[in-house]
Amino acid sequence: MRILTVTDAAAVVRGRRVDLGLSQAALAAQAGVSRKWIYEFEAGKPTVELGLMLRVFEALGLRLSSSAATSTGSPGSGGIDLDAVLDRHRAVDA
């Protein structure tokens, strides 16, 4: 699933949590966040902390990936060689 908004991420988390039969409290304990945080995140709170969201994804066995947008603005199918991007920026800074 493409995740373009916090609401999209929340829907994925909520669906996976329910599929696994976990309560919000159980997921919160596994991810090291509060049940209130899970509740607010699943409700689509627009200002979630990325680090906490990643902990929740990990607790649910979910993985995020990234791809570049094509010139038409839609996500690309190929992805980016992040090492090459970093090498180019390091060369400019040197």
Rosetta constraint file for C-alpha pairs under 8 A:
AtomPair CA 2 CA 8 HARMONIC 7.90 0.50
AtomPair CA 3 CA 8 HARMONIC 5.25 0.50
AtomPair CA 3 CA 9 HARMONIC 5.84 0.50
AtomPair CA 4 CA 8 HARMONIC 6.34 0.50
AtomPair CA 4 CA 9 HARMONIC 7.86 0.50
AtomPair CA 5 CA 9 HARMONIC 6.55 0.50
AtomPair CA 6 CA 10 HARMONIC 6.05 0.50
AtomPair CA 6 CA 44 HARMONIC 6.14 0.50
AtomPair CA 6 CA 45 HARMONIC 7.36 0.50
AtomPair CA 6 CA 46 HARMONIC 6.04 0.50
AtomPair CA 6 CA 48 HARMONIC 7.73 0.50
AtomPair CA 7 CA 11 HARMONIC 6.17 0.50
AtomPair CA 7 CA 42 HARMONIC 7.62 0.50
AtomPair CA 7 CA 43 HARMONIC 7.72 0.50
AtomPair CA 7 CA 44 HARMONIC 4.80 0.50
AtomPair CA 7 CA 45 HARMONIC 7.78 0.50
AtomPair CA 7 CA 46 HARMONIC 7.71 0.50
AtomPair CA 8 CA 12 HARMONIC 6.40 0.50
AtomPair CA 9 CA 13 HARMONIC 6.25 0.50
AtomPair CA 10 CA 14 HARMONIC 5.98 0.50
AtomPair CA 10 CA 41 HARMONIC 6.06 0.50
AtomPair CA 10 CA 42 HARMONIC 4.65 0.50
AtomPair CA 10 CA 43 HARMONIC 7.20 0.50
AtomPair CA 10 CA 44 HARMONIC 6.12 0.50
AtomPair CA 11 CA 15 HARMONIC 6.00 0.50
AtomPair CA 11 CA 42 HARMONIC 6.76 0.50
AtomPair CA 12 CA 16 HARMONIC 6.10 0.50
AtomPair CA 13 CA 17 HARMONIC 5.96 0.50
AtomPair CA 13 CA 42 HARMONIC 7.27 0.50
AtomPair CA 13 CA 56 HARMONIC 7.78 0.50
AtomPair CA 13 CA 57 HARMONIC 7.06 0.50
AtomPair CA 13 CA 60 HARMONIC 7.63 0.50
AtomPair CA 14 CA 18 HARMONIC 6.15 0.50
AtomPair CA 14 CA 42 HARMONIC 6.18 0.50
AtomPair CA 15 CA 19 HARMONIC 6.07 0.50
AtomPair CA 16 CA 20 HARMONIC 6.15 0.50
AtomPair CA 16 CA 60 HARMONIC 6.89 0.50
AtomPair CA 17 CA 21 HARMONIC 6.24 0.50
AtomPair CA 17 CA 22 HARMONIC 5.34 0.50
AtomPair CA 17 CA 23 HARMONIC 7.26 0.50
AtomPair CA 17 CA 24 HARMONIC 7.81 0.50
AtomPair CA 17 CA 27 HARMONIC 7.33 0.50
AtomPair CA 17 CA 60 HARMONIC 6.95 0.50
AtomPair CA 18 CA 22 HARMONIC 5.96 0.50
AtomPair CA 18 CA 23 HARMONIC 7.53 0.50
AtomPair CA 22 CA 26 HARMONIC 5.86 0.50
AtomPair CA 22 CA 27 HARMONIC 6.20 0.50
AtomPair CA 23 CA 27 HARMONIC 6.29 0.50
AtomPair CA 24 CA 28 HARMONIC 6.02 0.50
AtomPair CA 24 CA 35 HARMONIC 5.79 0.50
AtomPair CA 24 CA 38 HARMONIC 6.26 0.50
AtomPair CA 24 CA 39 HARMONIC 6.95 0.50
AtomPair CA 25 CA 29 HARMONIC 6.21 0.50
AtomPair CA 25 CA 34 HARMONIC 7.56 0.50
AtomPair CA 25 CA 35 HARMONIC 5.00 0.50
AtomPair CA 26 CA 30 HARMONIC 6.33 0.50
AtomPair CA 27 CA 31 HARMONIC 6.09 0.50
AtomPair CA 27 CA 35 HARMONIC 7.87 0.50
AtomPair CA 27 CA 38 HARMONIC 7.88 0.50
AtomPair CA 27 CA 56 HARMONIC 7.47 0.50
AtomPair CA 27 CA 59 HARMONIC 7.28 0.50
AtomPair CA 27 CA 60 HARMONIC 7.89 0.50
AtomPair CA 28 CA 32 HARMONIC 5.77 0.50
AtomPair CA 28 CA 33 HARMONIC 4.89 0.50
AtomPair CA 28 CA 34 HARMONIC 5.37 0.50
AtomPair CA 28 CA 35 HARMONIC 5.22 0.50
AtomPair CA 28 CA 37 HARMONIC 7.88 0.50
AtomPair CA 28 CA 38 HARMONIC 6.42 0.50
AtomPair CA 28 CA 56 HARMONIC 7.71 0.50
AtomPair CA 29 CA 33 HARMONIC 6.46 0.50
AtomPair CA 29 CA 34 HARMONIC 7.28 0.50
AtomPair CA 29 CA 35 HARMONIC 7.87 0.50
AtomPair CA 30 CA 59 HARMONIC 6.07 0.50
AtomPair CA 31 CA 52 HARMONIC 7.98 0.50
AtomPair CA 31 CA 55 HARMONIC 5.46 0.50
AtomPair CA 31 CA 56 HARMONIC 5.15 0.50
AtomPair CA 31 CA 58 HARMONIC 7.66 0.50
AtomPair CA 31 CA 59 HARMONIC 5.45 0.50
AtomPair CA 32 CA 55 HARMONIC 7.66 0.50
AtomPair CA 33 CA 37 HARMONIC 6.50 0.50
AtomPair CA 33 CA 38 HARMONIC 7.39 0.50
AtomPair CA 33 CA 52 HARMONIC 7.20 0.50
AtomPair CA 34 CA 38 HARMONIC 6.60 0.50
AtomPair CA 35 CA 39 HARMONIC 6.15 0.50
AtomPair CA 36 CA 40 HARMONIC 6.08 0.50
AtomPair CA 37 CA 41 HARMONIC 5.98 0.50
AtomPair CA 38 CA 42 HARMONIC 6.00 0.50
AtomPair CA 39 CA 43 HARMONIC 6.16 0.50
AtomPair CA 40 CA 44 HARMONIC 6.53 0.50
AtomPair CA 40 CA 45 HARMONIC 5.55 0.50
AtomPair CA 41 CA 45 HARMONIC 5.17 0.50
AtomPair CA 41 CA 46 HARMONIC 7.95 0.50
AtomPair CA 41 CA 48 HARMONIC 6.62 0.50
AtomPair CA 48 CA 52 HARMONIC 7.63 0.50
AtomPair CA 48 CA 53 HARMONIC 7.07 0.50
AtomPair CA 49 CA 53 HARMONIC 6.30 0.50
AtomPair CA 50 CA 54 HARMONIC 6.12 0.50
AtomPair CA 51 CA 55 HARMONIC 6.40 0.50
AtomPair CA 52 CA 56 HARMONIC 6.37 0.50
AtomPair CA 53 CA 57 HARMONIC 6.23 0.50
AtomPair CA 54 CA 58 HARMONIC 6.12 0.50
AtomPair CA 55 CA 59 HARMONIC 6.15 0.50
AtomPair CA 56 CA 60 HARMONIC 6.32 0.50
AtomPair CA 57 CA 61 HARMONIC 6.20 0.50
AtomPair CA 57 CA 62 HARMONIC 4.86 0.50
AtomPair CA 57 CA 63 HARMONIC 6.57 0.50
AtomPair CA 58 CA 62 HARMONIC 5.68 0.50
AtomPair CA 58 CA 63 HARMONIC 7.00 0.50
AtomPair CA 66 CA 79 HARMONIC 7.00 0.50
AtomPair CA 67 CA 75 HARMONIC 6.31 0.50
AtomPair CA 67 CA 76 HARMONIC 5.96 0.50
AtomPair CA 67 CA 77 HARMONIC 7.08 0.50
AtomPair CA 67 CA 78 HARMONIC 7.00 0.50
AtomPair CA 67 CA 79 HARMONIC 4.26 0.50
AtomPair CA 67 CA 80 HARMONIC 6.30 0.50
AtomPair CA 68 CA 75 HARMONIC 5.80 0.50
AtomPair CA 68 CA 76 HARMONIC 5.22 0.50
AtomPair CA 68 CA 77 HARMONIC 7.90 0.50
AtomPair CA 68 CA 78 HARMONIC 7.63 0.50
AtomPair CA 68 CA 79 HARMONIC 5.40 0.50
AtomPair CA 68 CA 80 HARMONIC 6.18 0.50
AtomPair CA 69 CA 73 HARMONIC 5.38 0.50
AtomPair CA 69 CA 74 HARMONIC 5.22 0.50
AtomPair CA 69 CA 75 HARMONIC 4.08 0.50
AtomPair CA 69 CA 76 HARMONIC 4.85 0.50
AtomPair CA 70 CA 74 HARMONIC 5.63 0.50
AtomPair CA 70 CA 75 HARMONIC 5.98 0.50
AtomPair CA 70 CA 76 HARMONIC 5.08 0.50
AtomPair CA 81 CA 85 HARMONIC 6.57 0.50
AtomPair CA 82 CA 86 HARMONIC 6.19 0.50
AtomPair CA 83 CA 87 HARMONIC 6.09 0.50
AtomPair CA 84 CA 88 HARMONIC 6.20 0.50
AtomPair CA 85 CA 89 HARMONIC 6.38 0.50
AtomPair CA 86 CA 90 HARMONIC 6.06 0.50
AtomPair CA 87 CA 91 HARMONIC 6.18 0.50
AtomPair CA 88 CA 92 HARMONIC 6.45 0.50
AtomPair CA 89 CA 93 HARMONIC 6.27 0.50
AtomPair CA 90 CA 94 HARMONIC 6.16 0.50
